[in-house]
Amino acid sequence: MIPVQMVNHCSKVAIEQLLSNGLLFSDGKRIGFVHQSFYDYFLVEKMIQQIFEGNSIISILGSPSKQTPSKRYQLQMLLENLLDFDIDDFVDVGIELIHSVNIRFYMKYVFLEVLGQAESINSKVEVFLQEYINSEYWRNHLLDAVFINHPIFIKFLIREGYINTWLDCEQDRELALLLLRSVNSDLPYEVASLLYPLAFKNPELDNKIYNVLCWNIADDSDEMFDFRLEILKFRPQLWNAYISWERLAKDAPSRALCLIDLIVKNVNNQAIENRQDLDDKAIKILAEIAKDRPYQVWKDFMLYIAETTKNTTSIYDKKIDFWISKQYMGQLYGRAYVEMVKASGKELIKIDAKNLLKSCEKYYDYSSLIINEILLCLMESLPVDCSDYAISWLIDNPHTRFFNYTGDSDEYLYTAKKVIEKHSKTCSDEVFESLEHSLYYYHEEDELGIAKRRFEFNRENRIEQNKLIVHWPYWGEVQNYLIPALDQDRISRKTSELERILNRKFNGQHFRHKRNNVTGGVVGSTIGSKAEKISDKQWLKIIEKKDYQKEKWALKDGPILESSPWQFSRDIIRVGEKDPNRIANLALKFPKDIDNHYISAVLDIIGKKELDKDMNKNGDWKPVNLHLAQRLYKKWVNNEDINVAASFCRGIRERAGELWDKEILNEISNIAMNHPNPEQGEFNVVSSEDKEGNTINSLFTNSMNCVRGCATEAIASLLWEDKDRYDYFKDAVDSIVNDKNLAVNMSAIECIIPIMNFDKEQAVKWFFQLANKDLRIAAHPYAYNLFYHLYNDYSRTIKELVLEMYNSEFEDVAKVGANHIANMYVLYGSFGDILFKNIIKSKEQKEGIVKVACDLIGYQEHHEKCKKIIVHFLDEEKDDDLTFSYSQLLYKEKLNINEDEEFILKLVTSKSTRRMVRRFVYFINENDVPIIIFKEVIFGMCQNIIQNSQKEVKDVGSELYGIAPELSKLIAFLYDRTQDDFEVNQRCLDMWDEMFENRIGTMRELTSTIMDM
């Protein structure tokens, strides 16, 4: 907005028109455009006029201080207009910009960006390109803005020989490949022609060449596609590249057909065994392609399958692994090929069934399971006027042709059944009688062997007086499955009677001729939700029963049901959680010899002290009565089963505050001292990541999951509740400390902590004894605070122990030792020599030290010491990535903007990563203060990256990759919020200039940030 007086010299009529059309706005005193774009348009019109009047672009833009983002946008509009009007004038203005020392770089860069939009180039542009492509300073900028992704300019490089020269030069080859990749779909012929002479010489180079080809194969020119096929044949390992089959099949069906044929015929099956780029949807589309080209697919694909799978009569033959349908398949290429042959055959049946059947005859004697699958499919698809042919073919060799072992159906006789269902209705009487006769008198090839095994097995069991008798069927399964498929209006009385007999014989029994798939899912009890409704009397019958069939598998989707003590014990727990006293009273009636799962379940119920609020809505829930609980504990007090003993100990631990009898307490001591679990050197829990059990976590986990460890936890809880129990347990604790299993020793720490309150001398003795035995025990998570509880009285011993841990061969122990090193420096001033001397430290040591400093820096009394530690490591270590810990410092609870400005600057400039920059942005927002306060931090961070990290910013694997947009947005935010601060504004512009000039990030990202302002 400007004062109205400033437009008094302008046409009043024009101003009125602009006001009435909503282009101008006035409040009576001031006037201005309603939107910046209107202002820009008229200003650019004026700039164009000045250019044609002979004014210099340098004078039009003004001094560097006036070359703002809005001025950059106006320059872009001006150059775009000049490019449309006169490309020669456009180039002249651009050259003037580039040569001027008074024009900011990011303004000069606009000329290159607009040049890249040109749809044609003339000789003047070519002269400019030839001069500046050879300039070391301008070359990369020209490539970024003008050449990459712009076909017309890549054509220039090809025509002038630059691309060929760069391809021949190993140093420049990557650049040439990048340029060609950027236009592969626009110039496929040229790309293929340039790459072909380089191919077939070096595997690594061929891989790079293949990556230059179009990602979407449908975009290939014919020449590029032929080149693709040739290089794939030569380098089969290149098939690792992902192929979008669904898209290719839709966009270029003939190429999809050619490509899958090439893969199947030329690539080693192992090379594509685990490819996942072909799915069921893509296979359906490929089958449609086969229908459109049935003659080609049937002729080429069918013959290849036949030759490849010839003489494969067993489903275990490895030659059919590639083609067979099964439950879990790593690749679908073989199946896709088979499905395409089936689709083409079905289509040919519609065209000329008799001619197709004639072409099939040569495959009848190939003895191939895959070919048999295809032929069965075709017989089912034959029209009814070919029913005699289909049935006759089927019964000509029933032992082979009845069975489809390789198809999608899990039932091997399913396809034959479908053939019989369809064609038995329309075949001739003579053929029907032959089919009926074939089925009625069918005998399986292994029938005699099965019968012998059954009779011998049962005879041996009778001799040994074993009641187990098996009834393996050796005859009738095939008839039982296929006879019902016959046309019931034509079936004879004899066959109908056989059908009824077989139906009674096989009702509900396992069908042998089917694929045995693995079934997975949730395993549940056969009682399930009925558990709450079962009476106590019924529960006793269930619990007393011994001879359960362990498993009952679900036949369809749903849970797998199991009848077993383990599953029923889970039902008891579920009932007992709601009414524990009912189950406890019922347990008094349990016989002593019941399965241990039931005992463990009852003890788990006893140990439950409270119910979740959501479940205890009435508020009337009560735990098992103490007297009743003690009776049950005493009932099974000598049971050494691992689960029973562990449940007993955990129950006491949960209810440690109650007055347990001496007999119960003695049993806890007895378990802690004498239970056989764990054995020496054995672990109950083994991690795949730590099979040897070397880590602190492994020992800690095992201490909680072994029986003597559970007893130790119970003793610890009992001692916390009542120190007078110490006399009962002192010997037990001593036994735990001296136990031969390290996991049990580990659990001793939990007892030592409460004992510190009433027998400190003994507790200290035990603690140091355990620490000397194994440093991992001293690194127990609960032992951390003991170091500081004992420091004043045992400082020398504690410091020696910490040093041992710090230098331990176990990395996790060394990390805990490093935690203590930093903590004791902050609290007591100890270990300063270790912290600050330039001694080589391991990654774990550094992480342990820095973490403590970052955790404690928020406490005012420790603030300066923690800063000192962090600054030391920032200065000392430039390569190690402790960014996560450092980024946790940027919270207002830890750092004060005014007092810690210098520290924040050092932090973010030393470790300028994506995580750090993003955390810094959150830190700014969290503090809700003017961003100008952080100006030095922002400028320092940007300057650090510009000077030291140009390569990493472009390296995808680097932590700095992708940081440029974050930095640019930060500068834009600062620029926008400091419009009244000339100095800061200019520094923002200078920073953008440097980022453009040093190619920090992509130019598109930087340009986008500026354009969005």
RAZIUR-V886367 format. One record per backbone hydrogen bond with DSSP energy under -0.5 kcal/mol. CO is the residue of the C=O (numbers start at 0). NH is the residue of the N-H. Records with the same first field share a line. If there is no record, write none. Layout:
CO: NH / NH
//
This chain:
1: 30
2: 5
3: 6
4: 7
6: 9
10: 14
11: 15
12: 16
13: 17
14: 18
15: 19
16: 20
17: 22 / 23
18: 21
22: 33
24: 31
28: 3
29: 26 / 27
30: 1
31: 24
34: 37 / 38
35: 39
36: 40
37: 41
38: 42
39: 43
40: 44
41: 45
42: 46
43: 47
44: 48
45: 49
46: 50
47: 51
48: 52
49: 54
50: 53
55: 59
56: 60
57: 61
62: 65
63: 66
65: 67
67: 71
68: 72
69: 73
70: 74
71: 75
72: 76
73: 77
74: 78
75: 79
76: 80
77: 81
78: 82
79: 83
80: 84
81: 85
85: 89
86: 90
87: 91
88: 92
89: 93
90: 94
91: 95
92: 96
93: 97
94: 98
95: 99
96: 99
99: 102
103: 106 / 107
104: 108
106: 109 / 110
107: 110 / 111
108: 112
109: 113
110: 114
111: 115
113: 116
114: 117
121: 125
122: 126
123: 127
124: 128
125: 129
126: 130
127: 131
128: 132
129: 133
131: 134
133: 135
134: 138
137: 141
138: 142
139: 143
140: 144
141: 145 / 146
142: 147
146: 149
148: 150
149: 152 / 153
150: 154
151: 155
152: 156
153: 157
154: 158
155: 159
156: 161 / 162
157: 160
160: 164
161: 165
162: 166
163: 167
164: 168
167: 169
168: 171 / 172
171: 175
172: 176
173: 177
174: 178
175: 179
176: 180
177: 181
178: 182
179: 182
180: 183
182: 185 / 186
186: 190
187: 191
188: 192
189: 193
190: 194
191: 195
192: 196
194: 197 / 198
195: 198
201: 205
202: 206
203: 207
204: 208
205: 209
206: 210
207: 211
208: 211 / 212
209: 212
214: 216
215: 218
216: 219
220: 224
221: 225
222: 226
223: 227
224: 228
225: 229
226: 230
227: 231
228: 232
229: 233
230: 234
234: 237
235: 238
236: 239
237: 240
242: 244
243: 247
244: 248
245: 249
246: 250
247: 251
251: 254 / 255
252: 256
253: 257
254: 258
255: 259
256: 260
257: 261
258: 262
259: 263
260: 264
261: 265
262: 266
267: 270 / 271
268: 271
269: 272
271: 274
276: 244 / 278
278: 282
279: 283
280: 284
281: 285
282: 286
283: 287
284: 288
285: 289
286: 290
287: 291
288: 292
290: 293
292: 296
293: 297
294: 298
295: 299
296: 300 / 301
297: 301
298: 302
299: 303
300: 304
301: 305
302: 306
303: 307
304: 308
308: 311
310: 312
311: 368
313: 316
316: 319
317: 320
319: 322 / 323
326: 328
331: 335
332: 336
333: 337
334: 338
335: 339
336: 340
337: 341
338: 342
339: 343
340: 344
341: 345
342: 346
343: 347
344: 348
345: 349
346: 350
347: 351
348: 352
351: 355
352: 356
353: 357
354: 358
355: 359
356: 360
359: 362
360: 363
362: 365
365: 310
366: 311
367: 371
368: 372
369: 373
370: 374
371: 375
372: 376
373: 377
374: 378
375: 379
376: 380
377: 381
378: 381
382: 385
383: 386
385: 389
386: 390
387: 391
388: 392
389: 393
390: 394
391: 395
392: 396
393: 396
394: 397
396: 399 / 400
397: 401
399: 402
401: 415
402: 404
405: 324
409: 411 / 514
410: 413
411: 403
412: 416
413: 417
414: 418
415: 419
416: 420
417: 421
418: 422
419: 423
421: 424
422: 426
427: 431
428: 432
429: 433
430: 434
431: 435
432: 436
433: 437
434: 438
435: 439
436: 440
438: 441
443: 446
445: 449
446: 450
447: 451
448: 452
449: 453
450: 454
451: 455
452: 456
453: 457
454: 458
455: 459
456: 460
457: 461
458: 462
459: 463
460: 465
461: 464
475: 479
476: 480
477: 481
478: 482
481: 484
482: 485
486: 489 / 490
491: 495
492: 496
493: 497
494: 498
495: 499
496: 500
497: 501
498: 502
499: 503
500: 504
501: 505
502: 506
505: 508
509: 511
511: 513
512: 411 / 412
514: 516
521: 523 / 559
523: 561
526: 529
527: 530
528: 531
529: 532 / 533
530: 533
534: 538
535: 539
536: 540
537: 541
538: 542
539: 543
540: 544
545: 547
547: 549
549: 562
551: 560
558: 560
559: 523
560: 551
561: 525 / 563
563: 567
564: 568
565: 569
566: 570
567: 571
568: 572
569: 573
570: 574
571: 575
572: 576
573: 577
574: 577 / 578
578: 581 / 582
579: 583
580: 584
581: 585
582: 586
583: 587
584: 587
585: 588
586: 589
590: 593
594: 597 / 598
595: 599
596: 600
597: 601
598: 602
599: 603
600: 604
601: 605
602: 606
604: 607
606: 608
611: 614 / 615
614: 616
624: 628
625: 629
626: 630
627: 631
628: 632
629: 633
630: 634
631: 635
633: 636
635: 638
637: 639
640: 644
641: 645
642: 646
643: 647
644: 648
645: 649
646: 650
647: 651
648: 652
649: 653
650: 654
652: 655
654: 657
657: 659
660: 664
661: 665
662: 666
663: 667
664: 668
665: 669
666: 670
667: 671
668: 672
669: 673
670: 674
675: 677
676: 707
678: 681
686: 689
689: 686 / 692
694: 698
695: 699
696: 700
697: 701
698: 702
699: 703
700: 704
705: 709
706: 710
707: 711
708: 712
709: 713
710: 714
711: 715
712: 716
713: 717
714: 718
715: 719
716: 720
717: 721
721: 724
722: 725
723: 726
724: 727 / 728
725: 729
728: 732
729: 733
730: 734
731: 735
732: 736
733: 737
735: 738
739: 741
740: 744
741: 745
742: 746
743: 747
744: 747 / 748
745: 748
746: 749 / 750
747: 750 / 751
748: 752
749: 753
750: 754
751: 755
752: 755
753: 756
754: 757 / 758
758: 762
759: 763
760: 764
761: 765
762: 766
763: 767
764: 768
765: 769
766: 770
767: 771
768: 772
769: 773
773: 776 / 777
774: 778
776: 779
779: 782 / 783
780: 783
782: 785 / 786
783: 786
784: 787 / 788
785: 789
786: 790
789: 793
793: 797
794: 798
795: 799
796: 800
797: 801
798: 802
799: 803
800: 804
801: 805
802: 806
804: 807
808: 810
809: 813
810: 814
811: 815
812: 816
813: 817
814: 818
815: 819
816: 820
817: 821
818: 822
819: 823
820: 824
821: 825
822: 826
823: 827 / 828 / 829
824: 828
828: 831
830: 834
831: 835
832: 836
836: 838
841: 845
842: 846
843: 847
844: 848
845: 849
846: 850
847: 851
848: 852
849: 853
850: 854
851: 855
852: 856
855: 858
857: 859
858: 861 / 862
859: 862
861: 865
862: 866
863: 867
864: 868
865: 869
866: 870
867: 871
868: 872
869: 873
870: 874
871: 875
872: 876
875: 877
879: 881
881: 885
882: 886
883: 887
884: 887
885: 888
886: 889
888: 890
890: 893 / 894
894: 896
895: 899
897: 900
899: 903
900: 904
901: 905
902: 906
903: 907
904: 908
905: 909
906: 910
910: 912
912: 916
913: 917
914: 918
915: 919
916: 920
917: 921
918: 922
919: 923
920: 924
921: 925
922: 926
923: 927 / 928
929: 932
930: 933
931: 934
933: 937
934: 938
935: 939
936: 940
937: 941
938: 942
939: 943
940: 944
941: 945
942: 946
943: 947
944: 948
948: 952
949: 953
950: 953 / 954
951: 954
952: 961
953: 955
954: 957
957: 960
958: 913
959: 962
961: 965
962: 966
963: 967
964: 968
965: 969
966: 970
967: 971
968: 972
969: 973
970: 974
971: 975
972: 976
973: 977
974: 977
975: 978
977: 980
979: 981
980: 984
981: 985
982: 986
983: 987
984: 988
985: 989
986: 990
987: 991
988: 992
989: 993
990: 994
991: 995
992: 996
993: 997
994: 999
995: 998
998: 1000
1001: 1005
1002: 1006
1003: 1007
1004: 1008
1005: 1009
1006: 1010
1007: 1011
1009: 1012
//
